[in-house]
Amino acid sequence: MRIWGKVLGAFFGFLLGNIFGLLIGLWLGHRFDRGIGIQGAFRRTPTAEQQAIFFHATFAVMGHIAKAGGQVTEQEIRVAAALMERMRLSPEQRSNAQRSFREGKEADFPLRQTLAGFRSASQGQRDILRFFLEVQLQAAFADGQVEAAERAILQTIAEELGFSQIELARILAMAEAQMNFFRHGGQGQYQGGHHSAGQQPPSRDRLKDAYQLLGVSEEMSDAEVKKAYRKEMSKHHPDKLAAKGLPPEMMEMAKEKAQEIQQAWEWIREARGIR
């Protein structure tokens, strides 16, 4: 916890202007402390070493999840290939990602060691760790459901990254809703009550997915739902993730996630008549 900016700011402010000066100095010191925090490690542009750790962990752990059921399915391979495509990897990066995926499939793959290295490189940035976990859930949901062996690995991932089992269950539910949301054509289909030819308001099932995507229930008040929407947007805003060290290649995925959250909110807002 950084307090020296506040202490020194308040002290010199008081010397210059009594109580009023103390308050001004305290505020300036607070801003100074926050400025130091923003300059922390693994923020803004990650180093080449941090990017290498991020990429290796992402695809190696994905390969480990894919192998959990015994044999890697075509769907799981397609998920990994689609992720590489969305990241617009260079031929060399794609080759490295495929190598990491294969390493993750090995029986002696050091899962906990790999996760510990990733968590250390990310300096415990919780939004980055959550983003990583959400990417792995795409692999787990590749065949439409999470099997017991895959769930056990996800529990280990959550544990190593500092997420409780309750948090994992909540993120799992939101990830399943995201999968259904995308499968139902959620993104870009219905924008804030503005209907084009042939467009219809979201169905009951789509609205249910939208609520789950925001981590809320239909019984919650408008204010609670709006608060949850803002919280999810804050967690997944591409600019904020970039400032915390998300590799540039992951930005397209972050943008897509933010668009899905926005679309879910638009559906709910329209259904409830929120202005």
C-alpha positions in Angstrom: 0.0 0.0 0.0 1.5 3.3 -1.1 1.0 6.2 1.4 4.1 8.3 1.3 2.7 10.6 -1.4 -0.3 11.3 0.9 1.9 11.8 4.0 4.4 14.2 2.3 1.7 16.0 0.4 -0.4 16.6 3.5 2.7 17.8 5.5 3.9 20.3 2.9 0.3 21.4 2.1 -0.2 22.2 5.8 3.0 24.2 6.0 1.9 26.3 3.1 -1.8 26.8 3.8 -3.0 25.3 7.1 -6.0 23.0 6.9 -7.0 24.0 3.3 -3.4 23.4 2.2 -3.3 20.1 4.0 -6.4 18.9 2.1 -5.0 20.0 -1.3 -1.6 18.3 -0.4 -3.4 15.1 0.6 -5.3 15.0 -2.7 -2.2 15.7 -4.7 -0.3 13.0 -2.7 -3.1 10.5 -3.4 -2.8 11.2 -7.1 1.0 10.7 -6.9 0.6 7.4 -5.1 -1.8 6.2 -7.8 0.6 7.3 -10.5 3.3 5.1 -9.0 0.9 2.2 -8.9 0.0 2.6 -12.5 3.6 2.2 -13.5 3.8 -1.3 -11.9 5.2 -4.3 -13.6 3.3 -6.1 -16.4 1.4 -3.0 -17.3 1.0 -1.3 -20.7 3.3 -3.1 -23.2 4.5 -6.4 -21.8 8.1 -7.4 -22.4 9.1 -10.1 -24.9 9.7 -12.5 -22.0 6.3 -11.8 -20.5 4.6 -12.3 -23.9 6.4 -15.6 -24.3 5.2 -16.8 -20.9 1.7 -15.7 -21.7 1.6 -17.4 -25.1 3.2 -20.6 -23.9 0.9 -20.9 -20.8 -2.2 -20.1 -22.9 -1.7 -22.8 -25.5 0.0 -25.4 -23.3 -2.8 -25.3 -20.7 -5.3 -25.4 -23.5 -3.6 -28.5 -24.9 -3.7 -30.1 -21.4 -7.4 -29.5 -21.1 -8.0 -30.9 -24.5 -6.2 -34.1 -23.6 -8.0 -34.5 -20.3 -10.7 -36.6 -22.0 -8.2 -39.1 -23.3 -8.1 -38.0 -26.9 -8.1 -34.6 -28.4 -11.2 -34.0 -30.5 -11.6 -32.2 -33.8 -13.7 -29.6 -32.0 -10.9 -28.9 -29.5 -8.3 -28.6 -32.3 -10.6 -26.2 -34.1 -11.0 -24.0 -31.0 -7.2 -23.7 -30.7 -6.8 -23.0 -34.4 -9.6 -20.4 -34.2 -7.8 -18.7 -31.3 -4.6 -18.5 -33.2 -6.5 -17.0 -36.2 -8.2 -14.4 -34.0 -4.9 -13.5 -32.5 -3.5 -12.9 -36.1 -0.3 -14.8 -35.2 2.7 -14.7 -37.5 3.8 -18.0 -38.9 6.6 -18.2 -36.3 4.2 -17.4 -33.4 1.7 -20.0 -34.7 4.4 -22.6 -34.9 5.4 -21.8 -31.2 1.7 -21.9 -30.2 1.3 -25.3 -31.8 4.4 -26.6 -30.1 3.1 -25.4 -26.7 -0.3 -27.0 -27.4 1.5 -30.3 -28.0 3.6 -30.0 -24.9 0.4 -29.5 -22.9 -0.9 -32.8 -24.1 2.1 -34.7 -22.6 1.4 -36.8 -19.5 4.2 -35.2 -17.5 3.1 -31.6 -18.4 3.9 -29.4 -15.3 0.6 -27.7 -15.0 1.0 -26.1 -11.6 4.6 -24.9 -12.4 3.4 -23.4 -15.7 0.5 -21.6 -14.0 2.8 -20.4 -11.2 5.2 -18.9 -13.7 2.3 -17.2 -15.6 0.9 -15.7 -12.3 4.3 -14.5 -11.3 4.9 -12.9 -14.7 1.5 -11.2 -14.6 2.2 -9.8 -11.2 -1.1 -11.1 -10.0 -3.1 -8.7 -12.2 -6.5 -10.2 -11.5 -8.3 -9.1 -14.6 -5.5 -10.6 -16.7 -5.7 -13.8 -14.7 -9.4 -14.0 -15.2 -9.0 -13.3 -19.0 -6.6 -16.3 -19.1 -9.1 -18.5 -17.3 -11.9 -17.4 -19.6 -9.8 -18.4 -22.6 -9.2 -21.8 -21.1 -12.9 -22.2 -20.6 -13.4 -22.0 -24.4 -11.3 -25.1 -24.7 -13.3 -26.9 -22.0 -16.6 -26.0 -23.7 -15.2 -27.0 -27.2 -17.5 -30.1 -27.3 -20.5 -28.3 -25.7 -20.0 -29.5 -22.1 -17.3 -29.7 -19.4 -16.4 -33.2 -18.5 -15.3 -34.3 -15.0 -11.6 -34.5 -16.0 -11.7 -31.1 -17.6 -13.5 -29.7 -14.5 -10.8 -31.0 -12.3 -8.1 -29.3 -14.3 -10.1 -26.0 -14.3 -10.3 -26.3 -10.5 -6.5 -26.6 -10.4 -6.2 -23.6 -12.7 -8.5 -21.5 -10.5 -6.6 -22.5 -7.4 -3.2 -21.6 -8.8 -4.5 -18.3 -10.1 -6.1 -17.3 -6.8 -9.8 -17.9 -7.6 -12.1 -19.6 -5.2 -14.3 -22.5 -6.2 -17.3 -20.3 -5.8 -15.7 -17.8 -8.2 -14.9 -20.6 -10.6 -18.5 -21.8 -10.6 -19.7 -18.3 -11.3 -17.2 -17.8 -14.2 -18.2 -21.2 -15.6 -21.9 -20.2 -15.7 -21.0 -17.0 -17.4 -18.8 -18.8 -19.9 -21.6 -21.2 -20.7 -23.9 -18.3 -21.2 -21.4 -16.6 -23.5 -21.1 -19.8 -25.6 -24.9 -20.0 -25.9 -25.1 -16.2 -26.6 -22.6 -16.5 -29.4 -24.3 -19.7 -30.8 -27.6 -17.9 -30.8 -26.1 -15.1 -32.9 -26.1 -12.7 -30.1 -23.5 -10.2 -31.1 -24.7 -7.6 -33.5 -28.2 -9.0 -34.0 -30.2 -6.5 -32.1 -29.1 -3.1 -31.1 -30.8 -1.2 -28.4 -34.4 -1.4 -29.8 -33.5 -0.3 -33.3 -35.0 -2.9 -35.5 -34.0 -3.4 -39.1 -35.9 -5.5 -41.6 -36.4 -9.0 -40.4 -35.0 -8.4 -37.0 -36.9 -9.5 -33.9 -36.4 -8.7 -30.2 -34.4 -11.3 -28.4 -36.2 -14.5 -27.4 -36.7 -15.7 -23.9 -33.7 -18.0 -24.1 -31.5 -15.3 -25.4 -32.5 -12.9 -22.6 -31.7 -15.7 -20.1 -28.2 -16.0 -21.7 -27.8 -12.2 -21.6 -28.6 -12.2 -17.8 -26.1 -15.0 -17.2 -23.5 -13.4 -19.3 -23.6 -10.4 -16.9 -23.7 -12.7 -13.9 -27.1 -11.5 -12.7 -30.7 -12.9 -12.4 -34.0 -11.6 -13.8 -35.1 -11.0 -10.2 -32.5 -8.3 -9.6 -33.4 -4.7 -9.7 -32.6 -2.4 -12.6 -29.9 -0.7 -10.5 -28.3 -4.0 -9.6 -28.2 -5.2 -13.2 -26.8 -1.9 -14.4 -24.1 -2.1 -11.8 -23.2 -5.6 -12.8 -23.0 -4.5 -16.5 -20.7 -1.7 -15.6 -18.5 -4.0 -13.5 -18.2 -6.6 -16.3 -17.3 -3.8 -18.8 -14.7 -2.5 -16.5 -13.1 -5.9 -16.1 -13.1 -6.6 -19.8 -12.5 -3.2 -21.3 -9.8 -3.7 -23.9 -8.0 -0.4 -23.0 -7.9 -1.4 -19.4 -6.6 -4.9 -20.1 -4.0 -3.5 -22.4 -2.9 -1.1 -19.7 -2.5 -4.1 -17.4 -0.3 -6.0 -19.8 -2.6 -7.9 -22.2 -0.5 -8.8 -25.2 -1.6 -6.9 -28.4 -2.4 -10.2 -30.1 -5.1 -10.8 -27.5 -6.8 -7.5 -28.0 -9.3 -8.7 -30.7 -10.6 -11.3 -28.2 -11.0 -8.6 -25.6 -12.9 -6.4 -28.0 -15.3 -9.3 -28.9 -15.9 -10.0 -25.2 -16.7 -6.4 -24.5 -19.1 -6.3 -27.5 -20.9 -9.3 -26.2 -21.3 -7.7 -22.8 -22.6 -4.5 -24.4 -25.1 -6.5 -26.5 -26.3 -8.4 -23.5 -26.9 -5.2 -21.7 -28.7 -3.7 -24.7 -31.1 -6.6 -24.8 -31.8 -6.5 -21.1 -32.1 -2.7 -21.1 -34.7 -2.8 -23.9 -36.6 -5.7 -22.4 -36.9 -3.8 -19.1 -37.5 -0.4 -20.6 -34.4 1.1 -18.9 -33.5 4.6 -20.3 
